[in-house]
Amino acid sequence: MRFISALLLLGQIWLRLLQGKTCYRNVLEHMVKVGPGSISPVLLVSFFAGMIFTIQTARELVRFGAVDAVGGAFALAFCRELAPILTASIIAGQVGSAFAAEIGAMIVTEQVDALYMLRTNPIDYLVLPRVMACCLILPILTLFSLVIGIIGGIFAAAQFYQVVPEIFLESVRNFLEPSDLYIILLKGFIFGILVAFIGCSHGLATCGGAKEVGESSTKAVVSSWVAIFIMDFFLSLLFFEKPI
């Protein structure tokens, strides 16, 4: 039943979007919450993740004399996979949980019922603006994460393994293709839809009191993480798997 309800909600979202029934003022409001409100943890985590990944890969590559491949290994794993996943996971923990808690609180305090009495569709007013805000902002945050992660990788490679930044960046350029950037941004777009949709879905399914609001928030984060990793697997299989 939970899965069927989620599918029905997803169908309503797309239908209302195609009908153009969106509160754009709410979209801008949530874009501010998702973007500036989350950029600090995204950048901080990405910088240290870039350094950690570079330390682990550079140690082995330098040992085998493959200094020129340090940036390439970084590009293949961090840029393609880690940057989108880390960004989406942070947004799920900070924004997706907040969406579930906010809507869940409105459900238990009967504010959503008041919207119906005012002839306002909760999908238009509560769900669609949040979904649009996340799918528009998450690709931008993913791009910031990518840049900061590369800076962290350059710093770690130069500081600990004496890899010249020019060599690191040249290796990144050799291994990454221009199409990879579009795929990374597409991942951010899809992950944004997942995070907002799952958060709102758990919020709307809340019933009871304050305890259930907290449970909905927790379930939204866990469900978002699971969905992100599953979706990333299929997207990577679709775009990056090359036939032998």
Secondary structure by P-SEA (a helix, b strand, c coil): caaaaaaaaaaaaaaaaaacccaaaaaaaaaaaaaaacaaaaaaaaaaaaaaaaaaaaaaaaaaccccaaaaaaaacccccaaaaaaaaaaaaccaaaaaaaaaaaaaaaaaaaaaaacccccccccaaaaaaaaacaaaaaaaaaaaaaaaaaaaaaacccccaaaaaaaaaaaccaaaaaaaaaaaaaaaaaaaaaaaaaaaaccccaaaaaaaaaaaaaaaaaaaaaaaaaaaaacccccc
